[in-house]
Every structure is written in C-alpha cells, then in structure tokens.
C-alpha cells in the first residue's frame, strides 16, 4: 500500500486494526523500517483506533510504554516497544518483556525488532519504506 501523507498512514493503521483478530497467544506486531519511514505515524493511527485523543509518544528513550485500553476491545493493554537503543534480547527482561509477551490480553507493537536478535514470535510484520517526503510504501 502506498500512502501519500500522514493522514493516509494513520487511516491504514485503523484499517489494519479493524481487520486484526486475536489469535491463541499474545498479539505481537513487528514494525520494520528506517528512521522517518512512518512507524510512529502508524502508531498514532493505532492510538486513534483505540480512542486516544493525544498521539502516542514514541518510547525511544524509555524503550517501552503501556496503555490501558477502554472496554470493548479484545485486548486490555497496548504495549509499544521501541528497540532502537536495545543491543540484545537480554535487555528485554529489564522492561518486563516476558510478562508482557505471556499475557494474551496485551497487544504489542515492536519497532526495530531486528535489534533484539531473537524471534519474538510476531503475529504480523509491517514493513515501512520511505519513498519521498510524503509517500510511504507500507507492506503488511
């Protein structure tokens, strides 16, 4: 899918969420792409889908953020992890990864999953490519 502006990227995120059905385990989505490729904008759309009025803050400097979700969704918590500054999977234990990943009521989005050097057993993978200042190629 090609998006031509941030609003289309957020709309694609909402469309993605509408079609996402929880599986048997924790729902984990990998977000791959270079800096500025649209991952954070996509997450803003995810936040809007869940009814948040303020954009989700990027967790780059705190590694992970979690948000309690309103009733009516199949998940209770949204976990957003930015592994950009993580150098190994060992660092995941410090942010509670094993607790998050074993709780089926969580939906987890992980930016920069390749930095973890481990298989996080993702449900879905979304690849973002920067085409130009406004356009993004997003593959789900």
URDAHU-V376671 format. One record per helix or strand of 2 or more residues. SS is the DSSP state (~ for helix, > for strand). FROM is the first residue (numbers start at 0). TO is the last residue. If there is no record, write none. Layout:
ss->(SS;SS)
from->(FROM;FROM)
to->(TO;TO)
This chain:
ss->(>;~;>;~;>;>;~;~;~;>;~;>;>)
from->(1;5;26;38;63;76;82;88;96;105;112;123;135)
to->(2;18;31;48;67;81;84;94;100;110;115;129;138)
